Amino acid sequence: MSQAKFWDVLTKKEYIHDGETKTLWYRAGVIKTASSGKRYLQLFQYPNIDYFIVEPDDDQLDAIQI
């Protein structure tokens, strides 16, 4: 069985300091792929909630507006 993998979820804020654009990166959460293959998203802003990442269901795509 393979090990779980983790990816950082980042967000950034750009600002100007002394006429130069700077970028601050913030770690907003993680995506975990479990050894079972299931994927989870955890946002640090909501520490007790795991979001499940799944393949899209073609029958439901019309209902999702992005």
C-alpha distance (Angstrom), angle and dihedral (degrees) to the residues before:
residue distance angle dihedral
M1 . . .
S2 3.81 . .
Q3 3.77 125.1 .
A4 3.79 124.1 -103.2
K5 3.83 115.7 -95.3
F6 3.79 126.1 -145.3
W7 3.81 131.7 -157.9
D8 3.78 125.9 -172.0
V9 3.80 119.2 -122.0
L10 3.80 107.9 -144.1
T11 3.76 136.8 -170.7
K12 3.78 127.2 -172.2
K13 3.76 139.6 -149.4
E14 3.77 120.6 -157.3
Y15 3.77 121.6 -155.8
I16 3.78 138.5 164.4
H17 3.80 120.3 -114.1
D18 3.81 121.1 177.1
G19 3.81 89.6 -13.8
E20 3.80 93.0 -54.7
T21 3.80 124.7 110.5
K22 3.80 111.3 -123.1
T23 3.79 129.8 -173.3
L24 3.79 128.0 -145.4
W25 3.80 115.7 -162.2
Y26 3.79 120.3 -152.5
R27 3.79 126.2 -166.2
A28 3.82 102.5 -129.6
G29 3.80 98.2 176.5
V30 3.79 146.6 -53.8
I31 3.77 139.5 -90.0
K32 3.79 113.6 -143.5
T33 3.78 126.6 -163.9
A34 3.80 106.6 -160.6
S35 3.80 122.5 -145.4
S36 3.84 85.9 -104.3
G37 3.83 89.3 62.3
K38 3.81 94.9 -110.9
R39 3.82 116.0 134.7
Y40 3.79 127.2 -142.5
L41 3.78 134.0 -173.5
Q42 3.78 120.1 -153.0
L43 3.79 119.8 -174.2
F44 3.80 115.3 -159.8
Q45 3.80 90.1 -140.0
Y46 3.84 86.9 65.6
P47 3.82 102.2 34.0
N48 3.82 98.2 173.4
I49 3.81 96.9 50.9
D50 3.81 125.6 83.5
Y51 3.81 117.2 -164.4
F52 3.80 115.9 -150.2
I53 3.81 118.3 -136.3
V54 3.81 113.0 -148.2
E55 3.79 138.6 168.2
P56 3.81 111.6 -91.6
D57 3.78 118.9 -97.9
D58 3.83 106.8 -131.6
D59 3.82 90.9 -147.3
Q60 3.81 91.0 61.1
L61 3.81 99.7 43.6
D62 3.81 93.2 94.3
A63 3.82 90.3 59.8
I64 3.80 94.7 53.7
Q65 3.81 115.4 81.8
I66 3.78 117.7 -171.9
